[in-house]
Amino acid sequence: MSLSSVTGIAASGLGVASQRLAVSAHNTANLHTDGFRATRLTTVAVPGGGVRGEISETALAPDPITEVV
């Protein structure tokens, strides 16, 4: 494995971590907005190394008492 592929894999992980933080911030900021549906980030492995994030909307608005966003 070359150094450039290792740095590419690491960069993809950092990118997904950044996306996860942005999704969490979005969910927190909009939690009490009428009709808001929380989003989730799913991490997917990329063939050849690395990861990418897939953002999807949940079916129901989160319950702020019982569900961690």
ZAVEX-265170 format. One record per atom (N, C-alpha, C): residue number from 1; residue in one letter; chain; atom name; x, y negated, z. Coordinates in steps of 0.2 Angstrom, whole numbers, plus 2048, in hexadecimal, padded with zeros to 3 digits. Atoms other than C-alpha are relative to their C-alpha. Example, Ala and Ser with C-alpha at 12.3 -4.5 7.8 and 13.67 -1.06 7.14 Angstrom:
REM residues 2
+-----+---+---+----+-----+-----+-----+
:   k : r : c :  a :   X :   Y :   Z :
+-----+---+---+----+-----+-----+-----+
:   1 : A : A :  N : 804 : 806 : 800 :
:   1 : A : A : CA : 83E : 816 : 827 :
:   1 : A : A :  C : 804 : 7FA : 800 :
:   2 : S : A :  N : 7FC : 806 : 7FF :
:   2 : S : A : CA : 844 : 805 : 824 :
:   2 : S : A :  C : 7FC : 7FB : 803 :
+-----+---+---+----+-----+-----+-----+
END
This chain:
REM residues 69
+-----+---+---+----+-----+-----+-----+
:   k : r : c :  a :   X :   Y :   Z :
+-----+---+---+----+-----+-----+-----+
:   1 : M : A :  N : 804 : 806 : 800 :
:   1 : M : A : CA : 800 : 800 : 800 :
:   1 : M : A :  C : 804 : 7FA : 800 :
:   2 : S : A :  N : 7FB : 806 : 800 :
:   2 : S : A : CA : 808 : 7EF : 7FB :
:   2 : S : A :  C : 7FD : 7FB : 805 :
:   3 : L : A :  N : 801 : 805 : 7FB :
:   3 : L : A : CA : 809 : 7E0 : 806 :
:   3 : L : A :  C : 7FA : 7FC : 7FD :
:   4 : S : A :  N : 806 : 804 : 803 :
:   4 : S : A : CA : 7FC : 7D7 : 7FA :
:   4 : S : A :  C : 7FA : 803 : 801 :
:   5 : S : A :  N : 806 : 7FD : 7FF :
:   5 : S : A : CA : 7EF : 7E4 : 7FC :
:   5 : S : A :  C : 7FE : 800 : 808 :
:   6 : V : A :  N : 801 : 800 : 7F9 :
:   6 : V : A : CA : 7F1 : 7E4 : 80F :
:   6 : V : A :  C : 7FE : 7F9 : 802 :
:   7 : T : A :  N : 803 : 807 : 7FF :
:   7 : T : A : CA : 7EF : 7D1 : 80F :
:   7 : T : A :  C : 7F9 : 7FF : 7FE :
:   8 : G : A :  N : 807 : 801 : 803 :
:   8 : G : A : CA : 7E0 : 7D2 : 804 :
:   8 : G : A :  C : 7FB : 804 : 804 :
:   9 : I : A :  N : 804 : 7FC : 7FB :
:   9 : I : A : CA : 7D8 : 7DF : 810 :
:   9 : I : A :  C : 7FF : 7FC : 806 :
:  10 : A : A :  N : 800 : 804 : 7FA :
:  10 : A : A : CA : 7DC : 7D4 : 81F :
:  10 : A : A :  C : 7FC : 7FA : 7FE :
:  11 : A : A :  N : 804 : 806 : 802 :
:  11 : A : A : CA : 7D5 : 7C4 : 816 :
:  11 : A : A :  C : 7F8 : 802 : 7FF :
:  12 : S : A :  N : 807 : 7FE : 800 :
:  12 : S : A : CA : 7C5 : 7CE : 812 :
:  12 : S : A :  C : 7FD : 801 : 807 :
:  13 : G : A :  N : 802 : 7FF : 7F9 :
:  13 : G : A : CA : 7C3 : 7D2 : 824 :
:  13 : G : A :  C : 7FF : 7F9 : 803 :
:  14 : L : A :  N : 801 : 807 : 7FD :
:  14 : L : A : CA : 7C5 : 7C0 : 829 :
:  14 : L : A :  C : 7FA : 7FD : 7FD :
:  15 : G : A :  N : 805 : 803 : 804 :
:  15 : G : A : CA : 7B9 : 7BB : 81C :
:  15 : G : A :  C : 7F9 : 802 : 803 :
:  16 : V : A :  N : 807 : 7FE : 7FD :
:  16 : V : A : CA : 7AB : 7C6 : 823 :
:  16 : V : A :  C : 7FF : 7FE : 807 :
:  17 : A : A :  N : 801 : 802 : 7F9 :
:  17 : A : A : CA : 7AF : 7C1 : 835 :
:  17 : A : A :  C : 7FE : 7F9 : 800 :
:  18 : S : A :  N : 803 : 807 : 801 :
:  18 : S : A : CA : 7AC : 7AF : 82F :
:  18 : S : A :  C : 7F9 : 800 : 7FE :
:  19 : Q : A :  N : 807 : 7FF : 802 :
:  19 : Q : A : CA : 79C : 7B4 : 827 :
:  19 : Q : A :  C : 7FC : 802 : 806 :
:  20 : R : A :  N : 804 : 7FD : 7FA :
:  20 : R : A : CA : 796 : 7BD : 837 :
:  20 : R : A :  C : 7FF : 7FA : 805 :
:  21 : L : A :  N : 800 : 806 : 7FB :
:  21 : L : A : CA : 79A : 7AD : 841 :
:  21 : L : A :  C : 7FB : 7FB : 7FD :
:  22 : A : A :  N : 805 : 805 : 803 :
:  22 : A : A : CA : 790 : 7A2 : 834 :
:  22 : A : A :  C : 7F9 : 803 : 801 :
:  23 : V : A :  N : 807 : 7FD : 7FF :
:  23 : V : A : CA : 781 : 7AE : 835 :
:  23 : V : A :  C : 7FE : 800 : 807 :
:  24 : S : A :  N : 802 : 801 : 7F9 :
:  24 : S : A : CA : 781 : 7AE : 848 :
:  24 : S : A :  C : 7FE : 7F9 : 801 :
:  25 : A : A :  N : 801 : 807 : 7FF :
:  25 : A : A : CA : 782 : 79B : 848 :
:  25 : A : A :  C : 7F9 : 7FE : 7FD :
:  26 : H : A :  N : 806 : 801 : 804 :
:  26 : H : A : CA : 774 : 79A : 83B :
:  26 : H : A :  C : 7FA : 803 : 804 :
:  27 : N : A :  N : 805 : 7FD : 7FD :
:  27 : N : A : CA : 769 : 7A6 : 845 :
:  27 : N : A :  C : 7FF : 7FC : 807 :
:  28 : T : A :  N : 801 : 803 : 7F9 :
:  28 : T : A : CA : 76C : 79D : 856 :
:  28 : T : A :  C : 7FD : 7F9 : 7FE :
:  29 : A : A :  N : 802 : 807 : 801 :
:  29 : A : A : CA : 769 : 78B : 84E :
:  29 : A : A :  C : 7F8 : 800 : 7FE :
:  30 : N : A :  N : 807 : 800 : 803 :
:  30 : N : A : CA : 758 : 791 : 846 :
:  30 : N : A :  C : 7FC : 804 : 804 :
:  31 : L : A :  N : 804 : 7FC : 7FC :
:  31 : L : A : CA : 752 : 79C : 854 :
:  31 : L : A :  C : 7F9 : 7FE : 801 :
:  32 : H : A :  N : 807 : 803 : 7FE :
:  32 : H : A : CA : 743 : 791 : 859 :
:  32 : H : A :  C : 7FD : 7FD : 7FA :
:  33 : T : A :  N : 804 : 803 : 806 :
:  33 : T : A : CA : 73E : 78C : 847 :
:  33 : T : A :  C : 7FB : 804 : 7FE :
:  34 : D : A :  N : 806 : 7FC : 802 :
:  34 : D : A : CA : 72D : 791 : 842 :
:  34 : D : A :  C : 801 : 804 : 7FA :
:  35 : G : A :  N : 7FF : 7FB : 806 :
:  35 : G : A : CA : 72D : 7A0 : 836 :
:  35 : G : A :  C : 807 : 802 : 7FE :
:  36 : F : A :  N : 7F9 : 7FE : 801 :
:  36 : F : A : CA : 740 : 7A2 : 838 :
:  36 : F : A :  C : 801 : 808 : 800 :
:  37 : R : A :  N : 7FE : 7F9 : 7FF :
:  37 : R : A : CA : 746 : 7B4 : 834 :
:  37 : R : A :  C : 808 : 800 : 800 :
:  38 : A : A :  N : 7F9 : 800 : 7FF :
:  38 : A : A : CA : 757 : 7B8 : 83A :
:  38 : A : A :  C : 804 : 804 : 7FA :
:  39 : T : A :  N : 7FC : 7FC : 805 :
:  39 : T : A : CA : 765 : 7BE : 82E :
:  39 : T : A :  C : 805 : 804 : 804 :
:  40 : R : A :  N : 7FB : 7FC : 7FD :
:  40 : R : A : CA : 771 : 7CC : 831 :
:  40 : R : A :  C : 806 : 801 : 7FB :
:  41 : L : A :  N : 7FB : 7FE : 804 :
:  41 : L : A : CA : 782 : 7D0 : 82A :
:  41 : L : A :  C : 802 : 807 : 800 :
:  42 : T : A :  N : 7FE : 7F9 : 800 :
:  42 : T : A : CA : 786 : 7E1 : 825 :
:  42 : T : A :  C : 807 : 801 : 7FC :
:  43 : T : A :  N : 7F9 : 7FF : 802 :
:  43 : T : A : CA : 799 : 7E6 : 822 :
:  43 : T : A :  C : 800 : 806 : 7FB :
:  44 : V : A :  N : 7FF : 7FA : 805 :
:  44 : V : A : CA : 79C : 7F1 : 812 :
:  44 : V : A :  C : 807 : 800 : 7FE :
:  45 : A : A :  N : 7F9 : 7FF : 802 :
:  45 : A : A : CA : 7AC : 7F9 : 80E :
:  45 : A : A :  C : 801 : 7FF : 7F8 :
:  46 : V : A :  N : 7FF : 801 : 807 :
:  46 : V : A : CA : 7B3 : 7F4 : 7FD :
:  46 : V : A :  C : 805 : 806 : 7FD :
:  47 : P : A :  N : 7FB : 7FB : 803 :
:  47 : P : A : CA : 7BB : 802 : 7F2 :
:  47 : P : A :  C : 807 : 7FD : 7FF :
:  48 : G : A :  N : 7F9 : 803 : 801 :
:  48 : G : A : CA : 7CE : 800 : 7F2 :
:  48 : G : A :  C : 802 : 7FC : 806 :
:  49 : G : A :  N : 7FE : 803 : 7FA :
:  49 : G : A : CA : 7CE : 7F8 : 803 :
:  49 : G : A :  C : 7FD : 7F9 : 801 :
:  50 : G : A :  N : 803 : 806 : 7FE :
:  50 : G : A : CA : 7C6 : 7E9 : 80C :
:  50 : G : A :  C : 7F9 : 801 : 802 :
:  51 : V : A :  N : 807 : 800 : 7FE :
:  51 : V : A : CA : 7B4 : 7E5 : 811 :
:  51 : V : A :  C : 7FD : 7FA : 7FD :
:  52 : R : A :  N : 803 : 806 : 802 :
:  52 : R : A : CA : 7A7 : 7D9 : 80B :
:  52 : R : A :  C : 7F9 : 800 : 805 :
:  53 : G : A :  N : 806 : 801 : 7FC :
:  53 : G : A : CA : 797 : 7D2 : 814 :
:  53 : G : A :  C : 7FA : 800 : 7FC :
:  54 : E : A :  N : 807 : 801 : 803 :
:  54 : E : A : CA : 785 : 7D4 : 80F :
:  54 : E : A :  C : 7FB : 7FD : 805 :
:  55 : I : A :  N : 805 : 804 : 7FC :
:  55 : I : A : CA : 779 : 7C8 : 816 :
:  55 : I : A :  C : 7F9 : 802 : 7FE :
:  56 : S : A :  N : 807 : 7FE : 801 :
:  56 : S : A : CA : 767 : 7CE : 818 :
:  56 : S : A :  C : 7FB : 7FC : 805 :
:  57 : E : A :  N : 805 : 803 : 7FB :
:  57 : E : A : CA : 757 : 7C6 : 820 :
:  57 : E : A :  C : 7FD : 806 : 804 :
:  58 : T : A :  N : 803 : 7FB : 7FC :
:  58 : T : A : CA : 74F : 7D0 : 82E :
:  58 : T : A :  C : 7F8 : 7FF : 7FE :
:  59 : A : A :  N : 807 : 800 : 802 :
:  59 : A : A : CA : 73C : 7D4 : 82C :
:  59 : A : A :  C : 7FC : 7FC : 805 :
:  60 : L : A :  N : 803 : 803 : 7FB :
:  60 : L : A : CA : 737 : 7CC : 83C :
:  60 : L : A :  C : 804 : 7FA : 803 :
:  61 : A : A :  N : 7FC : 805 : 7FD :
:  61 : A : A : CA : 73C : 7BC : 845 :
:  61 : A : A :  C : 802 : 804 : 807 :
:  62 : P : A :  N : 7FD : 7FD : 7FA :
:  62 : P : A : CA : 747 : 7C1 : 854 :
:  62 : P : A :  C : 7FC : 7FE : 806 :
:  63 : D : A :  N : 803 : 802 : 7F9 :
:  63 : D : A : CA : 740 : 7C1 : 866 :
:  63 : D : A :  C : 806 : 7FE : 804 :
:  64 : P : A :  N : 7FA : 802 : 7FD :
:  64 : P : A : CA : 74C : 7B6 : 86F :
:  64 : P : A :  C : 801 : 803 : 807 :
:  65 : I : A :  N : 7FF : 7FD : 7FA :
:  65 : I : A : CA : 749 : 7BF : 87F :
:  65 : I : A :  C : 803 : 807 : 800 :
:  66 : T : A :  N : 7FE : 7F9 : 800 :
:  66 : T : A : CA : 74D : 7D1 : 87A :
:  66 : T : A :  C : 805 : 801 : 7FA :
:  67 : E : A :  N : 7FC : 7FE : 806 :
:  67 : E : A : CA : 757 : 7D0 : 86A :
:  67 : E : A :  C : 806 : 7FB : 800 :
:  68 : V : A :  N : 7FA : 804 : 801 :
:  68 : V : A : CA : 769 : 7CA : 868 :
:  68 : V : A :  C : 801 : 7FF : 7F9 :
:  69 : V : A :  N : 7FF : 802 : 807 :
:  69 : V : A : CA : 76C : 7C0 : 858 :
:  69 : V : A :  C : 807 : 801 : 7FE :
+-----+---+---+----+-----+-----+-----+
END
